[in-house]
Every structure is written in structure tokens, then in C-alpha cells.
Amino acid sequence: MQTARTTVTLDPDVRALLKRVMRERDIPFKQALNEAVRIAFGVPNRMPRKRYRLKPRNMGFNPNINWDKANQLAAAMEDEEIIRKMQMGK
């Protein structure tokens, strides 16, 4: 499909709405405007969003840790870090 360049005069409130969408979704002006027009005319977005893919990482497994008390472990680790920083004078 060919694109067409044109000049559009936007009301200040519409410009603010587009800027908000651009910022929230981290998309360019052109994409935000095209999607808004498609929605206004009831046409589904022809550009599917990129599927989010979680990249799993091996966090390791320590059988000596009781995972039922993970919050206690996190608190203990935080305490150790605070003590270390205090000893360094930070």
C-alpha cells in the first residue's frame, strides 16, 4: 500500500492526546495518528503488535535455601548490604 503525505491541522486537545499516546506507547507521531484514524473509522489495526517474548534465564537452584521464606531471605540480604555499606562509610 502506498503512503500519501498531507498536511493536517490539529486542535490543541487532539495534539495533546496524540502526544500522550506517543509517550505512553513509545511510538512515532505517524503511527499514533494512523492508529487513531483507523479506530475512529472502526477499522482494525492492520499492523499487529510485536508479540512480547520473555527470555528465560537460569537463576540457579540452591537446595539449602528454604524458598517458603523468600521474603525473610531478601530481608536478610538487604540487611547484610546495609551493614557492608555502613562499614565502608557510605
N, CA, C and O atoms as CSV, one atom per row, in Angstrom:
chain,resi,resn,atom,element,x,y,z
A,1,MET,N,N,0.840,-1.176,0.000
A,1,MET,CA,C,0.000,0.000,0.000
A,1,MET,C,C,0.889,1.244,0.000
A,1,MET,O,O,1.843,1.335,0.772
A,2,GLN,N,N,0.569,2.188,-0.864
A,2,GLN,CA,C,1.344,3.416,-0.940
A,2,GLN,C,C,0.913,4.381,0.152
A,2,GLN,O,O,-0.237,4.388,0.591
A,3,THR,N,N,1.858,5.183,0.568
A,3,THR,CA,C,1.546,6.204,1.563
A,3,THR,C,C,1.334,7.535,0.862
A,3,THR,O,O,1.816,7.746,-0.251
A,4,ALA,N,N,0.616,8.421,1.516
A,4,ALA,CA,C,0.377,9.758,0.973
A,4,ALA,C,C,0.729,10.778,2.040
A,4,ALA,O,O,0.307,10.666,3.191
A,5,ARG,N,N,1.500,11.764,1.648
A,5,ARG,CA,C,1.851,12.839,2.574
A,5,ARG,C,C,0.795,13.918,2.479
A,5,ARG,O,O,0.340,14.258,1.387
A,6,THR,N,N,0.409,14.453,3.615
A,6,THR,CA,C,-0.569,15.531,3.628
A,6,THR,C,C,-0.342,16.391,4.858
A,6,THR,O,O,0.316,15.970,5.808
A,7,THR,N,N,-0.881,17.578,4.835
A,7,THR,CA,C,-0.783,18.480,5.975
A,7,THR,C,C,-2.097,18.434,6.732
A,7,THR,O,O,-3.171,18.535,6.140
A,8,VAL,N,N,-2.003,18.282,8.034
A,8,VAL,CA,C,-3.189,18.217,8.882
A,8,VAL,C,C,-3.035,19.261,9.978
A,8,VAL,O,O,-1.980,19.359,10.604
A,9,THR,N,N,-4.076,20.031,10.206
A,9,THR,CA,C,-4.074,20.993,11.305
A,9,THR,C,C,-4.849,20.380,12.462
A,9,THR,O,O,-6.043,20.103,12.346
A,10,LEU,N,N,-4.165,20.173,13.567
A,10,LEU,CA,C,-4.777,19.533,14.730
A,10,LEU,C,C,-5.170,20.577,15.760
A,10,LEU,O,O,-4.456,21.556,15.975
A,11,ASP,N,N,-6.305,20.360,16.387
A,11,ASP,CA,C,-6.686,21.191,17.525
A,11,ASP,C,C,-5.729,20.888,18.673
A,11,ASP,O,O,-5.189,19.784,18.747
A,12,PRO,N,N,-5.512,21.845,19.568
A,12,PRO,CA,C,-4.568,21.635,20.672
A,12,PRO,C,C,-4.894,20.408,21.529
A,12,PRO,O,O,-3.985,19.706,21.970
A,13,ASP,N,N,-6.187,20.142,21.768
A,13,ASP,CA,C,-6.542,18.989,22.598
A,13,ASP,C,C,-6.219,17.679,21.889
A,13,ASP,O,O,-5.796,16.719,22.534
A,14,VAL,N,N,-6.411,17.623,20.571
A,14,VAL,CA,C,-6.094,16.415,19.801
A,14,VAL,C,C,-4.587,16.205,19.780
A,14,VAL,O,O,-4.107,15.080,19.917
A,15,ARG,N,N,-3.850,17.287,19.609
A,15,ARG,CA,C,-2.377,17.200,19.626
A,15,ARG,C,C,-1.893,16.655,20.965
A,15,ARG,O,O,-0.992,15.817,21.012
A,16,ALA,N,N,-2.494,17.134,22.050
A,16,ALA,CA,C,-2.104,16.660,23.386
A,16,ALA,C,C,-2.417,15.178,23.551
A,16,ALA,O,O,-1.633,14.432,24.137
A,17,LEU,N,N,-3.574,14.753,23.028
A,17,LEU,CA,C,-3.930,13.327,23.115
A,17,LEU,C,C,-2.933,12.472,22.340
A,17,LEU,O,O,-2.493,11.430,22.826
A,18,LEU,N,N,-2.579,12.912,21.140
A,18,LEU,CA,C,-1.609,12.157,20.344
A,18,LEU,C,C,-0.249,12.107,21.029
A,18,LEU,O,O,0.397,11.059,21.053
A,19,LYS,N,N,0.185,13.231,21.584
A,19,LYS,CA,C,1.480,13.257,22.285
A,19,LYS,C,C,1.482,12.293,23.468
A,19,LYS,O,O,2.475,11.614,23.728
A,20,ARG,N,N,0.344,12.241,24.188
A,20,ARG,CA,C,0.255,11.327,25.328
A,20,ARG,C,C,0.373,9.875,24.868
A,20,ARG,O,O,1.092,9.083,25.476
A,21,VAL,N,N,-0.336,9.531,23.788
A,21,VAL,CA,C,-0.265,8.167,23.253
A,21,VAL,C,C,1.156,7.855,22.793
A,21,VAL,O,O,1.662,6.760,23.036
A,22,MET,N,N,1.801,8.815,22.129
A,22,MET,CA,C,3.173,8.620,21.662
A,22,MET,C,C,4.109,8.329,22.829
A,22,MET,O,O,4.954,7.436,22.754
A,23,ARG,N,N,3.949,9.088,23.901
A,23,ARG,CA,C,4.813,8.929,25.068
A,23,ARG,C,C,4.533,7.601,25.773
A,23,ARG,O,O,5.463,6.869,26.113
A,24,GLU,N,N,3.246,7.288,25.992
A,24,GLU,CA,C,2.881,6.078,26.731
A,24,GLU,C,C,3.292,4.808,25.995
A,24,GLU,O,O,3.744,3.844,26.612
A,25,ARG,N,N,3.133,4.813,24.676
A,25,ARG,CA,C,3.403,3.606,23.895
A,25,ARG,C,C,4.749,3.640,23.196
A,25,ARG,O,O,5.138,2.677,22.535
A,26,ASP,N,N,5.462,4.756,23.344
A,26,ASP,CA,C,6.778,4.924,22.720
A,26,ASP,C,C,6.698,4.651,21.212
A,26,ASP,O,O,7.447,3.839,20.668
A,27,ILE,N,N,5.770,5.353,20.557
A,27,ILE,CA,C,5.594,5.203,19.116
A,27,ILE,C,C,5.715,6.575,18.457
A,27,ILE,O,O,5.503,7.596,19.112
A,28,PRO,N,N,6.054,6.608,17.165
A,28,PRO,CA,C,6.186,7.890,16.470
A,28,PRO,C,C,4.822,8.519,16.175
A,28,PRO,O,O,3.789,7.851,16.223
A,29,PHE,N,N,4.845,9.813,15.869
A,29,PHE,CA,C,3.633,10.577,15.575
A,29,PHE,C,C,2.815,9.921,14.468
A,29,PHE,O,O,1.601,9.764,14.595
A,30,LYS,N,N,3.477,9.544,13.395
A,30,LYS,CA,C,2.795,8.962,12.235
A,30,LYS,C,C,1.988,7.724,12.635
A,30,LYS,O,O,0.836,7.574,12.228
A,31,GLN,N,N,2.583,6.856,13.418
A,31,GLN,CA,C,1.896,5.637,13.844
A,31,GLN,C,C,0.724,5.964,14.763
A,31,GLN,O,O,-0.351,5.377,14.631
A,32,ALA,N,N,0.923,6.887,15.684
A,32,ALA,CA,C,-0.151,7.265,16.611
A,32,ALA,C,C,-1.336,7.853,15.851
A,32,ALA,O,O,-2.485,7.518,16.137
A,33,LEU,N,N,-1.063,8.728,14.886
A,33,LEU,CA,C,-2.140,9.349,14.113
A,33,LEU,C,C,-2.867,8.318,13.258
A,33,LEU,O,O,-4.098,8.299,13.230
A,34,ASN,N,N,-2.126,7.460,12.560
A,34,ASN,CA,C,-2.754,6.434,11.724
A,34,ASN,C,C,-3.644,5.507,12.545
A,34,ASN,O,O,-4.754,5.181,12.124
A,35,GLU,N,N,-3.168,5.083,13.707
A,35,GLU,CA,C,-3.967,4.191,14.546
A,35,GLU,C,C,-5.221,4.898,15.056
A,35,GLU,O,O,-6.292,4.294,15.118
A,36,ALA,N,N,-5.095,6.172,15.419
A,36,ALA,CA,C,-6.254,6.925,15.910
A,36,ALA,C,C,-7.314,7.062,14.823
A,36,ALA,O,O,-8.506,6.924,15.094
A,37,VAL,N,N,-6.882,7.332,13.598
A,37,VAL,CA,C,-7.833,7.471,12.489
A,37,VAL,C,C,-8.509,6.133,12.201
A,37,VAL,O,O,-9.718,6.085,11.976
A,38,ARG,N,N,-7.738,5.051,12.207
A,38,ARG,CA,C,-8.333,3.727,11.976
A,38,ARG,C,C,-9.379,3.401,13.036
A,38,ARG,O,O,-10.457,2.899,12.719
A,39,ILE,N,N,-9.060,3.685,14.285
A,39,ILE,CA,C,-10.009,3.428,15.376
A,39,ILE,C,C,-11.269,4.269,15.184
A,39,ILE,O,O,-12.382,3.780,15.379
A,40,ALA,N,N,-11.093,5.524,14.805
A,40,ALA,CA,C,-12.239,6.423,14.610
A,40,ALA,C,C,-13.172,5.917,13.512
A,40,ALA,O,O,-14.387,6.088,13.601
A,41,PHE,N,N,-12.609,5.299,12.484
A,41,PHE,CA,C,-13.423,4.778,11.389
A,41,PHE,C,C,-13.832,3.323,11.605
A,41,PHE,O,O,-14.476,2.724,10.743
A,42,GLY,N,N,-13.463,2.756,12.744
A,42,GLY,CA,C,-13.865,1.389,13.060
A,42,GLY,C,C,-13.114,0.328,12.282
A,42,GLY,O,O,-13.601,-0.790,12.117
A,43,VAL,N,N,-11.929,0.675,11.803
A,43,VAL,CA,C,-11.113,-0.279,11.055
A,43,VAL,C,C,-10.077,-0.870,12.005
A,43,VAL,O,O,-9.365,-0.130,12.683
A,44,PRO,N,N,-9.987,-2.201,12.059
A,44,PRO,CA,C,-8.979,-2.785,12.955
A,44,PRO,C,C,-7.568,-2.414,12.510
A,44,PRO,O,O,-7.306,-2.177,11.331
A,45,ASN,N,N,-6.692,-2.373,13.469
A,45,ASN,CA,C,-5.295,-2.029,13.186
A,45,ASN,C,C,-4.691,-3.103,12.296
A,45,ASN,O,O,-4.672,-4.278,12.661
A,46,ARG,N,N,-4.203,-2.706,11.143
A,46,ARG,CA,C,-3.640,-3.677,10.204
A,46,ARG,C,C,-2.234,-4.105,10.584
A,46,ARG,O,O,-1.705,-5.077,10.044
A,47,MET,N,N,-1.636,-3.382,11.509
A,47,MET,CA,C,-0.276,-3.701,11.918
A,47,MET,C,C,-0.324,-4.385,13.280
A,47,MET,O,O,-0.491,-3.722,14.304
A,48,PRO,N,N,-0.178,-5.708,13.294
A,48,PRO,CA,C,-0.234,-6.393,14.589
A,48,PRO,C,C,0.944,-5.992,15.465
A,48,PRO,O,O,2.047,-5.733,14.983
A,49,ARG,N,N,0.683,-5.948,16.735
A,49,ARG,CA,C,1.759,-5.608,17.669
A,49,ARG,C,C,2.758,-6.751,17.738
A,49,ARG,O,O,2.415,-7.922,17.576
A,50,LYS,N,N,3.985,-6.375,17.979
A,50,LYS,CA,C,5.023,-7.378,18.135
A,50,LYS,C,C,4.752,-8.157,19.414
A,50,LYS,O,O,4.548,-7.571,20.477
A,51,ARG,N,N,4.753,-9.457,19.304
A,51,ARG,CA,C,4.473,-10.307,20.444
A,51,ARG,C,C,5.611,-10.204,21.452
A,51,ARG,O,O,6.788,-10.278,21.098
A,52,TYR,N,N,5.233,-10.031,22.715
A,52,TYR,CA,C,6.236,-9.966,23.774
A,52,TYR,C,C,6.759,-11.364,24.035
A,52,TYR,O,O,5.980,-12.303,24.199
A,53,ARG,N,N,8.050,-11.502,24.072
A,53,ARG,CA,C,8.647,-12.807,24.332
A,53,ARG,C,C,9.547,-12.683,25.537
A,53,ARG,O,O,10.502,-11.906,25.546
A,54,LEU,N,N,9.230,-13.460,26.553
A,54,LEU,CA,C,10.035,-13.490,27.763
A,54,LEU,C,C,11.236,-14.390,27.524
A,54,LEU,O,O,11.094,-15.534,27.092
A,55,LYS,N,N,12.414,-13.862,27.809
A,55,LYS,CA,C,13.623,-14.660,27.646
A,55,LYS,C,C,13.975,-15.252,29.004
A,55,LYS,O,O,14.433,-14.536,29.895
A,56,PRO,N,N,13.766,-16.550,29.167
A,56,PRO,CA,C,14.044,-17.160,30.468
A,56,PRO,C,C,15.539,-17.168,30.770
A,56,PRO,O,O,16.373,-17.298,29.874
A,57,ARG,N,N,15.845,-17.032,32.012
A,57,ARG,CA,C,17.233,-17.069,32.474
A,57,ARG,C,C,17.336,-18.095,33.595
A,57,ARG,O,O,16.437,-18.211,34.428
A,58,ASN,N,N,18.414,-18.821,33.609
A,58,ASN,CA,C,18.641,-19.791,34.666
A,58,ASN,C,C,19.114,-19.036,35.901
A,58,ASN,O,O,20.203,-18.463,35.910
A,59,MET,N,N,18.304,-19.040,36.924
A,59,MET,CA,C,18.640,-18.335,38.155
A,59,MET,C,C,19.384,-19.248,39.133
A,59,MET,O,O,19.771,-18.829,40.224
A,60,GLY,N,N,19.572,-20.482,38.727
A,60,GLY,CA,C,20.241,-21.425,39.601
A,60,GLY,C,C,19.295,-21.920,40.677
A,60,GLY,O,O,18.245,-21.323,40.912
A,61,PHE,N,N,19.654,-22.975,41.309
A,61,PHE,CA,C,18.824,-23.513,42.379
A,61,PHE,C,C,19.741,-23.909,43.518
A,61,PHE,O,O,20.695,-24.664,43.327
A,62,ASN,N,N,19.454,-23.406,44.683
A,62,ASN,CA,C,20.234,-23.736,45.862
A,62,ASN,C,C,19.345,-24.541,46.798
A,62,ASN,O,O,18.424,-23.986,47.398
A,63,PRO,N,N,19.601,-25.839,46.935
A,63,PRO,CA,C,18.744,-26.671,47.780
A,63,PRO,C,C,18.836,-26.305,49.263
A,63,PRO,O,O,18.015,-26.756,50.061
A,64,ASN,N,N,19.829,-25.489,49.640
A,64,ASN,CA,C,19.980,-25.100,51.042
A,64,ASN,C,C,19.066,-23.938,51.429
A,64,ASN,O,O,18.977,-23.578,52.603
A,65,ILE,N,N,18.395,-23.360,50.451
A,65,ILE,CA,C,17.518,-22.225,50.729
A,65,ILE,C,C,16.081,-22.703,50.827
A,65,ILE,O,O,15.586,-23.420,49.958
A,66,ASN,N,N,15.425,-22.295,51.897
A,66,ASN,CA,C,14.013,-22.608,52.072
A,66,ASN,C,C,13.215,-21.535,51.334
A,66,ASN,O,O,13.069,-20.418,51.830
A,67,TRP,N,N,12.706,-21.864,50.168
A,67,TRP,CA,C,12.006,-20.896,49.327
A,67,TRP,C,C,10.649,-20.509,49.902
A,67,TRP,O,O,10.027,-19.558,49.429
A,68,ASP,N,N,10.188,-21.225,50.904
A,68,ASP,CA,C,8.937,-20.859,51.568
A,68,ASP,C,C,9.105,-19.561,52.349
A,68,ASP,O,O,8.119,-18.917,52.708
A,69,LYS,N,N,10.339,-19.181,52.610
A,69,LYS,CA,C,10.610,-17.971,53.386
A,69,LYS,C,C,11.486,-17.015,52.580
A,69,LYS,O,O,12.464,-16.469,53.091
A,70,ALA,N,N,11.121,-16.824,51.321
A,70,ALA,CA,C,11.914,-15.984,50.423
A,70,ALA,C,C,11.968,-14.535,50.898
A,70,ALA,O,O,12.990,-13.870,50.730
A,71,ASN,N,N,10.885,-14.040,51.489
A,71,ASN,CA,C,10.885,-12.658,51.985
A,71,ASN,C,C,11.893,-12.478,53.111
A,71,ASN,O,O,12.554,-11.444,53.199
A,72,GLN,N,N,12.010,-13.479,53.965
A,72,GLN,CA,C,12.995,-13.404,55.044
A,72,GLN,C,C,14.404,-13.405,54.467
A,72,GLN,O,O,15.280,-12.690,54.953
A,73,LEU,N,N,14.620,-14.207,53.433
A,73,LEU,CA,C,15.923,-14.245,52.778
A,73,LEU,C,C,16.251,-12.875,52.178
A,73,LEU,O,O,17.367,-12.380,52.337
A,74,ALA,N,N,15.290,-12.268,51.495
A,74,ALA,CA,C,15.511,-10.956,50.883
A,74,ALA,C,C,15.821,-9.913,51.948
A,74,ALA,O,O,16.699,-9.073,51.754
A,75,ALA,N,N,15.113,-9.957,53.064
A,75,ALA,CA,C,15.356,-9.001,54.148
A,75,ALA,C,C,16.757,-9.194,54.725
A,75,ALA,O,O,17.460,-8.222,55.004
A,76,ALA,N,N,17.154,-10.446,54.901
A,76,ALA,CA,C,18.485,-10.726,55.441
A,76,ALA,C,C,19.571,-10.224,54.486
A,76,ALA,O,O,20.575,-9.662,54.924
A,77,MET,N,N,19.371,-10.425,53.195
A,77,MET,CA,C,20.350,-9.961,52.211
A,77,MET,C,C,20.429,-8.435,52.203
A,77,MET,O,O,21.511,-7.861,52.083
A,78,GLU,N,N,19.279,-7.789,52.330
A,78,GLU,CA,C,19.256,-6.328,52.376
A,78,GLU,C,C,19.983,-5.826,53.622
A,78,GLU,O,O,20.741,-4.859,53.554
A,79,ASP,N,N,19.751,-6.484,54.758
A,79,ASP,CA,C,20.435,-6.109,55.997
A,79,ASP,C,C,21.947,-6.241,55.847
A,79,ASP,O,O,22.698,-5.370,56.287
A,80,GLU,N,N,22.390,-7.331,55.225
A,80,GLU,CA,C,23.825,-7.544,55.022
A,80,GLU,C,C,24.423,-6.431,54.155
A,80,GLU,O,O,25.533,-5.968,54.417
A,81,GLU,N,N,23.695,-6.010,53.136
A,81,GLU,CA,C,24.182,-4.944,52.254
A,81,GLU,C,C,24.271,-3.620,53.000
A,81,GLU,O,O,25.225,-2.866,52.811
A,82,ILE,N,N,23.291,-3.331,53.839
A,82,ILE,CA,C,23.315,-2.095,54.633
A,82,ILE,C,C,24.511,-2.102,55.578
A,82,ILE,O,O,25.208,-1.095,55.710
A,83,ILE,N,N,24.747,-3.221,56.228
A,83,ILE,CA,C,25.894,-3.342,57.144
A,83,ILE,C,C,27.198,-3.146,56.379
A,83,ILE,O,O,28.100,-2.455,56.852
A,84,ARG,N,N,27.299,-3.756,55.195
A,84,ARG,CA,C,28.513,-3.628,54.383
A,84,ARG,C,C,28.767,-2.162,54.023
A,84,ARG,O,O,29.900,-1.688,54.104
A,85,LYS,N,N,27.708,-1.447,53.624
A,85,LYS,CA,C,27.865,-0.038,53.257
A,85,LYS,C,C,28.240,0.812,54.464
A,85,LYS,O,O,29.039,1.741,54.345
A,86,MET,N,N,27.669,0.500,55.625
A,86,MET,CA,C,27.997,1.254,56.835
A,86,MET,C,C,29.456,1.052,57.206
A,86,MET,O,O,30.126,1.987,57.645
A,87,GLN,N,N,29.950,-0.169,57.031
A,87,GLN,CA,C,31.342,-0.452,57.349
A,87,GLN,C,C,32.291,0.270,56.390
A,87,GLN,O,O,33.416,0.610,56.757
A,88,MET,N,N,31.826,0.500,55.159
A,88,MET,CA,C,32.649,1.206,54.178
A,88,MET,C,C,32.547,2.716,54.352
A,88,MET,O,O,33.294,3.468,53.726
A,89,GLY,N,N,31.623,3.162,55.200
A,89,GLY,CA,C,31.461,4.582,55.454
A,89,GLY,C,C,30.596,5.295,54.436
A,89,GLY,O,O,30.705,6.510,54.273
A,90,LYS,N,N,29.744,4.564,53.753
A,90,LYS,CA,C,28.859,5.194,52.750
A,90,LYS,C,C,27.563,5.622,53.374
A,90,LYS,O,O,26.698,6.168,52.688
